[in-house]
Amino acid sequence: MYANDPKTTARTRLTVPALRQMKAEGRRIVSLTAYDAGFARSVDEAGIDLVLVGDSWAWSARATTARCR
């Protein structure tokens, strides 16, 4: 299955209660950390259950000193 495959079905939003149910059932939960919005979008399109997005690495990598206001 490819992320851009037009035959893929739309996924439903994963909620905290759904995560708790998955854990209670002993199901595996796939989670990745994305360091910027572009990577987060790719990870989401790949079907990963949970994506943690943090931009602190991106700010450091780009040597940015000013934040958006």
Gaussian input, Z-matrix of N, CA and C with variables (Angstrom, degrees):
# hf/3-21g

backbone

0 1
 N
 C     1     B1
 C     2     B2     1     A1
 N     3     B3     2     A2     1     D1
 C     4     B4     3     A3     2     D2
 C     5     B5     4     A4     3     D3
 N     6     B6     5     A5     4     D4
 C     7     B7     6     A6     5     D5
 C     8     B8     7     A7     6     D6
 N     9     B9     8     A8     7     D7
 C    10    B10     9     A9     8     D8
 C    11    B11    10    A10     9     D9
 N    12    B12    11    A11    10    D10
 C    13    B13    12    A12    11    D11
 C    14    B14    13    A13    12    D12
 N    15    B15    14    A14    13    D13
 C    16    B16    15    A15    14    D14
 C    17    B17    16    A16    15    D15
 N    18    B18    17    A17    16    D16
 C    19    B19    18    A18    17    D17
 C    20    B20    19    A19    18    D18
 N    21    B21    20    A20    19    D19
 C    22    B22    21    A21    20    D20
 C    23    B23    22    A22    21    D21
 N    24    B24    23    A23    22    D22
 C    25    B25    24    A24    23    D23
 C    26    B26    25    A25    24    D24
 N    27    B27    26    A26    25    D25
 C    28    B28    27    A27    26    D26
 C    29    B29    28    A28    27    D27
 N    30    B30    29    A29    28    D28
 C    31    B31    30    A30    29    D29
 C    32    B32    31    A31    30    D30
 N    33    B33    32    A32    31    D31
 C    34    B34    33    A33    32    D32
 C    35    B35    34    A34    33    D33
 N    36    B36    35    A35    34    D34
 C    37    B37    36    A36    35    D35
 C    38    B38    37    A37    36    D36
 N    39    B39    38    A38    37    D37
 C    40    B40    39    A39    38    D38
 C    41    B41    40    A40    39    D39
 N    42    B42    41    A41    40    D40
 C    43    B43    42    A42    41    D41
 C    44    B44    43    A43    42    D42
 N    45    B45    44    A44    43    D43
 C    46    B46    45    A45    44    D44
 C    47    B47    46    A46    45    D45
 N    48    B48    47    A47    46    D46
 C    49    B49    48    A48    47    D47
 C    50    B50    49    A49    48    D48
 N    51    B51    50    A50    49    D49
 C    52    B52    51    A51    50    D50
 C    53    B53    52    A52    51    D51
 N    54    B54    53    A53    52    D52
 C    55    B55    54    A54    53    D53
 C    56    B56    55    A55    54    D54
 N    57    B57    56    A56    55    D55
 C    58    B58    57    A57    56    D56
 C    59    B59    58    A58    57    D57
 N    60    B60    59    A59    58    D58
 C    61    B61    60    A60    59    D59
 C    62    B62    61    A61    60    D60
 N    63    B63    62    A62    61    D61
 C    64    B64    63    A63    62    D62
 C    65    B65    64    A64    63    D63
 N    66    B66    65    A65    64    D64
 C    67    B67    66    A66    65    D65
 C    68    B68    67    A67    66    D66
 N    69    B69    68    A68    67    D67
 C    70    B70    69    A69    68    D68
 C    71    B71    70    A70    69    D69
 N    72    B72    71    A71    70    D70
 C    73    B73    72    A72    71    D71
 C    74    B74    73    A73    72    D72
 N    75    B75    74    A74    73    D73
 C    76    B76    75    A75    74    D74
 C    77    B77    76    A76    75    D75
 N    78    B78    77    A77    76    D76
 C    79    B79    78    A78    77    D77
 C    80    B80    79    A79    78    D78
 N    81    B81    80    A80    79    D79
 C    82    B82    81    A81    80    D80
 C    83    B83    82    A82    81    D81
 N    84    B84    83    A83    82    D82
 C    85    B85    84    A84    83    D83
 C    86    B86    85    A85    84    D84
 N    87    B87    86    A86    85    D85
 C    88    B88    87    A87    86    D86
 C    89    B89    88    A88    87    D87
 N    90    B90    89    A89    88    D88
 C    91    B91    90    A90    89    D89
 C    92    B92    91    A91    90    D90
 N    93    B93    92    A92    91    D91
 C    94    B94    93    A93    92    D92
 C    95    B95    94    A94    93    D93
 N    96    B96    95    A95    94    D94
 C    97    B97    96    A96    95    D95
 C    98    B98    97    A97    96    D96
 N    99    B99    98    A98    97    D97
 C   100   B100    99    A99    98    D98
 C   101   B101   100   A100    99    D99
 N   102   B102   101   A101   100   D100
 C   103   B103   102   A102   101   D101
 C   104   B104   103   A103   102   D102
 N   105   B105   104   A104   103   D103
 C   106   B106   105   A105   104   D104
 C   107   B107   106   A106   105   D105
 N   108   B108   107   A107   106   D106
 C   109   B109   108   A108   107   D107
 C   110   B110   109   A109   108   D108
 N   111   B111   110   A110   109   D109
 C   112   B112   111   A111   110   D110
 C   113   B113   112   A112   111   D111
 N   114   B114   113   A113   112   D112
 C   115   B115   114   A114   113   D113
 C   116   B116   115   A115   114   D114
 N   117   B117   116   A116   115   D115
 C   118   B118   117   A117   116   D116
 C   119   B119   118   A118   117   D117
 N   120   B120   119   A119   118   D118
 C   121   B121   120   A120   119   D119
 C   122   B122   121   A121   120   D120
 N   123   B123   122   A122   121   D121
 C   124   B124   123   A123   122   D122
 C   125   B125   124   A124   123   D123
 N   126   B126   125   A125   124   D124
 C   127   B127   126   A126   125   D125
 C   128   B128   127   A127   126   D126
 N   129   B129   128   A128   127   D127
 C   130   B130   129   A129   128   D128
 C   131   B131   130   A130   129   D129
 N   132   B132   131   A131   130   D130
 C   133   B133   132   A132   131   D131
 C   134   B134   133   A133   132   D132
 N   135   B135   134   A134   133   D133
 C   136   B136   135   A135   134   D134
 C   137   B137   136   A136   135   D135
 N   138   B138   137   A137   136   D136
 C   139   B139   138   A138   137   D137
 C   140   B140   139   A139   138   D138
 N   141   B141   140   A140   139   D139
 C   142   B142   141   A141   140   D140
 C   143   B143   142   A142   141   D141
 N   144   B144   143   A143   142   D142
 C   145   B145   144   A144   143   D143
 C   146   B146   145   A145   144   D144
 N   147   B147   146   A146   145   D145
 C   148   B148   147   A147   146   D146
 C   149   B149   148   A148   147   D147
 N   150   B150   149   A149   148   D148
 C   151   B151   150   A150   149   D149
 C   152   B152   151   A151   150   D150
 N   153   B153   152   A152   151   D151
 C   154   B154   153   A153   152   D152
 C   155   B155   154   A154   153   D153
 N   156   B156   155   A155   154   D154
 C   157   B157   156   A156   155   D155
 C   158   B158   157   A157   156   D156
 N   159   B159   158   A158   157   D157
 C   160   B160   159   A159   158   D158
 C   161   B161   160   A160   159   D159
 N   162   B162   161   A161   160   D160
 C   163   B163   162   A162   161   D161
 C   164   B164   163   A163   162   D162
 N   165   B165   164   A164   163   D163
 C   166   B166   165   A165   164   D164
 C   167   B167   166   A166   165   D165
 N   168   B168   167   A167   166   D166
 C   169   B169   168   A168   167   D167
 C   170   B170   169   A169   168   D168
 N   171   B171   170   A170   169   D169
 C   172   B172   171   A171   170   D170
 C   173   B173   172   A172   171   D171
 N   174   B174   173   A173   172   D172
 C   175   B175   174   A174   173   D173
 C   176   B176   175   A175   174   D174
 N   177   B177   176   A176   175   D175
 C   178   B178   177   A177   176   D176
 C   179   B179   178   A178   177   D177
 N   180   B180   179   A179   178   D178
 C   181   B181   180   A180   179   D179
 C   182   B182   181   A181   180   D180
 N   183   B183   182   A182   181   D181
 C   184   B184   183   A183   182   D182
 C   185   B185   184   A184   183   D183
 N   186   B186   185   A185   184   D184
 C   187   B187   186   A186   185   D185
 C   188   B188   187   A187   186   D186
 N   189   B189   188   A188   187   D187
 C   190   B190   189   A189   188   D188
 C   191   B191   190   A190   189   D189
 N   192   B192   191   A191   190   D190
 C   193   B193   192   A192   191   D191
 C   194   B194   193   A193   192   D192
 N   195   B195   194   A194   193   D193
 C   196   B196   195   A195   194   D194
 C   197   B197   196   A196   195   D195
 N   198   B198   197   A197   196   D196
 C   199   B199   198   A198   197   D197
 C   200   B200   199   A199   198   D198
 N   201   B201   200   A200   199   D199
 C   202   B202   201   A201   200   D200
 C   203   B203   202   A202   201   D201
 N   204   B204   203   A203   202   D202
 C   205   B205   204   A204   203   D203
 C   206   B206   205   A205   204   D204

   B1=1.4426
   B2=1.5201
   B3=1.3009
   B4=1.4538
   B5=1.5230
   B6=1.3276
   B7=1.4635
   B8=1.5279
   B9=1.3129
   B10=1.4620
   B11=1.5236
   B12=1.3125
   B13=1.4590
   B14=1.5280
   B15=1.3347
   B16=1.4691
   B17=1.5245
   B18=1.3139
   B19=1.4583
   B20=1.5256
   B21=1.3336
   B22=1.4636
   B23=1.5162
   B24=1.3111
   B25=1.4568
   B26=1.5229
   B27=1.3131
   B28=1.4623
   B29=1.5271
   B30=1.3203
   B31=1.4643
   B32=1.5152
   B33=1.3220
   B34=1.4553
   B35=1.5228
   B36=1.3046
   B37=1.4562
   B38=1.5265
   B39=1.3228
   B40=1.4575
   B41=1.5257
   B42=1.3266
   B43=1.4567
   B44=1.5221
   B45=1.3231
   B46=1.4684
   B47=1.5296
   B48=1.3420
   B49=1.4655
   B50=1.5369
   B51=1.3314
   B52=1.4700
   B53=1.5221
   B54=1.3430
   B55=1.4649
   B56=1.5301
   B57=1.3291
   B58=1.4779
   B59=1.5293
   B60=1.3282
   B61=1.4600
   B62=1.5241
   B63=1.3277
   B64=1.4678
   B65=1.5216
   B66=1.3332
   B67=1.4613
   B68=1.5286
   B69=1.3263
   B70=1.4674
   B71=1.5243
   B72=1.3302
   B73=1.4623
   B74=1.5280
   B75=1.3298
   B76=1.4601
   B77=1.5231
   B78=1.3309
   B79=1.4678
   B80=1.5202
   B81=1.3018
   B82=1.4585
   B83=1.5213
   B84=1.3270
   B85=1.4524
   B86=1.5242
   B87=1.3173
   B88=1.4620
   B89=1.5251
   B90=1.3428
   B91=1.4583
   B92=1.5235
   B93=1.3145
   B94=1.4636
   B95=1.5171
   B96=1.3258
   B97=1.4575
   B98=1.5175
   B99=1.3242
   B100=1.4670
   B101=1.5268
   B102=1.3144
   B103=1.4563
   B104=1.5214
   B105=1.3154
   B106=1.4617
   B107=1.5232
   B108=1.3258
   B109=1.4568
   B110=1.5263
   B111=1.3231
   B112=1.4649
   B113=1.5166
   B114=1.3285
   B115=1.4658
   B116=1.5307
   B117=1.3264
   B118=1.4688
   B119=1.5207
   B120=1.3278
   B121=1.4626
   B122=1.5247
   B123=1.3161
   B124=1.4665
   B125=1.5173
   B126=1.3273
   B127=1.4690
   B128=1.5230
   B129=1.3286
   B130=1.4601
   B131=1.5223
   B132=1.3279
   B133=1.4629
   B134=1.5269
   B135=1.3336
   B136=1.4665
   B137=1.5203
   B138=1.3381
   B139=1.4531
   B140=1.5165
   B141=1.3149
   B142=1.4613
   B143=1.5241
   B144=1.3519
   B145=1.4614
   B146=1.5218
   B147=1.3309
   B148=1.4565
   B149=1.5194
   B150=1.3375
   B151=1.4631
   B152=1.5248
   B153=1.3242
   B154=1.4578
   B155=1.5235
   B156=1.3289
   B157=1.4594
   B158=1.5215
   B159=1.3136
   B160=1.4565
   B161=1.5091
   B162=1.3366
   B163=1.4552
   B164=1.5228
   B165=1.3177
   B166=1.4633
   B167=1.5288
   B168=1.3218
   B169=1.4650
   B170=1.5245
   B171=1.3259
   B172=1.4649
   B173=1.5281
   B174=1.3277
   B175=1.4643
   B176=1.5227
   B177=1.3262
   B178=1.4609
   B179=1.5188
   B180=1.3150
   B181=1.4607
   B182=1.5252
   B183=1.3062
   B184=1.4614
   B185=1.5257
   B186=1.3306
   B187=1.4697
   B188=1.5159
   B189=1.3153
   B190=1.4503
   B191=1.5190
   B192=1.3078
   B193=1.4687
   B194=1.5239
   B195=1.3216
   B196=1.4695
   B197=1.5153
   B198=1.3034
   B199=1.4684
   B200=1.5203
   B201=1.3290
   B202=1.4659
   B203=1.5236
   B204=1.3085
   B205=1.4665
   B206=1.4917
   A1=108.74
   A2=117.33
   A3=122.75
   A4=109.80
   A5=116.04
   A6=120.72
   A7=111.97
   A8=118.33
   A9=121.14
   A10=113.39
   A11=117.20
   A12=121.77
   A13=109.10
   A14=118.93
   A15=120.58
   A16=112.92
   A17=118.09
   A18=121.13
   A19=112.87
   A20=118.14
   A21=120.04
   A22=109.64
   A23=115.56
   A24=120.38
   A25=109.14
   A26=115.42
   A27=120.52
   A28=109.18
   A29=115.23
   A30=119.66
   A31=110.21
   A32=115.66
   A33=119.48
   A34=108.51
   A35=115.86
   A36=122.35
   A37=109.32
   A38=116.85
   A39=122.02
   A40=108.66
   A41=116.57
   A42=121.67
   A43=110.85
   A44=116.66
   A45=121.04
   A46=110.72
   A47=119.97
   A48=118.66
   A49=112.78
   A50=116.42
   A51=119.58
   A52=110.69
   A53=117.33
   A54=120.38
   A55=110.98
   A56=116.06
   A57=120.22
   A58=110.92
   A59=116.12
   A60=120.14
   A61=110.60
   A62=117.09
   A63=120.82
   A64=110.16
   A65=116.56
   A66=120.73
   A67=110.54
   A68=116.91
   A69=121.14
   A70=111.76
   A71=116.24
   A72=121.23
   A73=112.50
   A74=116.69
   A75=120.41
   A76=113.58
   A77=116.37
   A78=119.90
   A79=109.92
   A80=116.63
   A81=121.42
   A82=109.66
   A83=115.23
   A84=122.03
   A85=106.94
   A86=116.06
   A87=121.03
   A88=108.43
   A89=115.98
   A90=121.08
   A91=110.17
   A92=116.47
   A93=122.36
   A94=109.34
   A95=115.78
   A96=121.56
   A97=108.71
   A98=115.32
   A99=121.45
   A100=107.50
   A101=115.83
   A102=120.23
   A103=114.16
   A104=117.84
   A105=120.90
   A106=108.59
   A107=116.29
   A108=121.39
   A109=112.94
   A110=117.03
   A111=120.00
   A112=112.21
   A113=116.08
   A114=120.26
   A115=109.90
   A116=117.44
   A117=121.01
   A118=110.80
   A119=116.38
   A120=120.77
   A121=110.75
   A122=116.65
   A123=120.85
   A124=111.37
   A125=116.25
   A126=121.06
   A127=110.00
   A128=117.13
   A129=121.24
   A130=110.93
   A131=117.04
   A132=121.08
   A133=111.67
   A134=116.89
   A135=120.72
   A136=112.16
   A137=117.03
   A138=119.76
   A139=115.19
   A140=118.31
   A141=121.82
   A142=108.06
   A143=117.01
   A144=121.08
   A145=113.06
   A146=116.80
   A147=121.43
   A148=109.44
   A149=116.67
   A150=121.13
   A151=108.44
   A152=116.14
   A153=121.89
   A154=106.74
   A155=116.47
   A156=120.20
   A157=108.99
   A158=115.73
   A159=121.46
   A160=109.10
   A161=116.70
   A162=118.58
   A163=113.36
   A164=118.96
   A165=119.27
   A166=111.30
   A167=117.85
   A168=120.25
   A169=110.20
   A170=116.85
   A171=120.28
   A172=110.72
   A173=117.00
   A174=120.19
   A175=110.16
   A176=116.88
   A177=120.82
   A178=111.36
   A179=116.67
   A180=120.84
   A181=111.43
   A182=115.94
   A183=119.70
   A184=112.02
   A185=116.35
   A186=122.53
   A187=111.73
   A188=115.44
   A189=121.27
   A190=109.06
   A191=116.57
   A192=120.19
   A193=112.23
   A194=117.35
   A195=120.04
   A196=110.23
   A197=116.04
   A198=121.66
   A199=109.26
   A200=115.79
   A201=119.70
   A202=108.46
   A203=115.97
   A204=119.34
   A205=110.87
   D1=133.10
   D2=179.15
   D3=-109.45
   D4=149.48
   D5=-176.87
   D6=-59.93
   D7=-34.08
   D8=-177.23
   D9=-96.73
   D10=12.96
   D11=-179.34
   D12=-67.32
   D13=119.58
   D14=-178.51
   D15=-65.86
   D16=-15.30
   D17=-179.07
   D18=-83.18
   D19=-7.88
   D20=-178.91
   D21=-71.26
   D22=147.81
   D23=179.62
   D24=-90.35
   D25=154.54
   D26=178.21
   D27=-68.61
   D28=135.82
   D29=178.73
   D30=-87.22
   D31=149.68
   D32=175.74
   D33=-85.21
   D34=155.26
   D35=-179.57
   D36=-68.13
   D37=134.70
   D38=-179.99
   D39=-89.02
   D40=122.33
   D41=-177.63
   D42=-104.89
   D43=166.81
   D44=177.61
   D45=-59.75
   D46=-46.03
   D47=176.82
   D48=-58.57
   D49=-36.59
   D50=178.42
   D51=-66.91
   D52=-38.71
   D53=176.18
   D54=-62.92
   D55=-42.19
   D56=178.24
   D57=-61.68
   D58=-40.64
   D59=178.93
   D60=-65.88
   D61=-41.86
   D62=177.64
   D63=-59.12
   D64=-43.37
   D65=179.71
   D66=-65.09
   D67=-44.13
   D68=-179.98
   D69=-61.70
   D70=-33.71
   D71=179.31
   D72=-82.54
   D73=-5.20
   D74=-179.88
   D75=77.26
   D76=16.63
   D77=179.01
   D78=-77.20
   D79=149.18
   D80=178.23
   D81=-78.34
   D82=139.78
   D83=178.59
   D84=-116.02
   D85=121.36
   D86=-178.76
   D87=-92.82
   D88=125.38
   D89=-178.36
   D90=-135.44
   D91=139.75
   D92=176.66
   D93=-135.73
   D94=155.84
   D95=174.63
   D96=-101.86
   D97=131.24
   D98=176.45
   D99=-111.20
   D100=137.46
   D101=-175.71
   D102=-96.00
   D103=-4.07
   D104=174.14
   D105=-158.29
   D106=170.27
   D107=-174.82
   D108=-64.30
   D109=-36.97
   D110=-179.81
   D111=-63.23
   D112=-44.71
   D113=178.96
   D114=-68.68
   D115=-37.49
   D116=178.35
   D117=-60.58
   D118=-41.45
   D119=178.96
   D120=-62.83
   D121=-42.80
   D122=179.38
   D123=-64.14
   D124=-43.47
   D125=179.39
   D126=-63.28
   D127=-43.32
   D128=179.12
   D129=-62.19
   D130=-43.95
   D131=179.97
   D132=-65.47
   D133=-24.86
   D134=179.23
   D135=-76.57
   D136=-10.06
   D137=176.50
   D138=93.79
   D139=16.54
   D140=177.37
   D141=-66.57
   D142=137.46
   D143=-176.11
   D144=-62.21
   D145=-46.15
   D146=-171.24
   D147=-136.90
   D148=129.76
   D149=-179.66
   D150=-121.80
   D151=121.17
   D152=174.44
   D153=-95.40
   D154=120.86
   D155=-177.41
   D156=-110.39
   D157=123.91
   D158=176.45
   D159=-136.55
   D160=132.43
   D161=-175.58
   D162=-101.09
   D163=4.58
   D164=-177.19
   D165=-62.59
   D166=-37.78
   D167=177.51
   D168=-65.08
   D169=-42.02
   D170=-179.41
   D171=-62.33
   D172=-40.62
   D173=178.20
   D174=-62.99
   D175=-42.84
   D176=-179.55
   D177=-68.03
   D178=-42.81
   D179=-177.55
   D180=-64.86
   D181=-32.78
   D182=-179.49
   D183=-88.85
   D184=-1.43
   D185=-179.09
   D186=54.80
   D187=41.88
   D188=-179.54
   D189=-86.94
   D190=132.29
   D191=-179.02
   D192=-102.93
   D193=-22.83
   D194=-177.74
   D195=-108.55
   D196=135.77
   D197=176.34
   D198=-91.05
   D199=160.59
   D200=175.34
   D201=-65.50
   D202=144.40
   D203=-178.28
   D204=-112.49

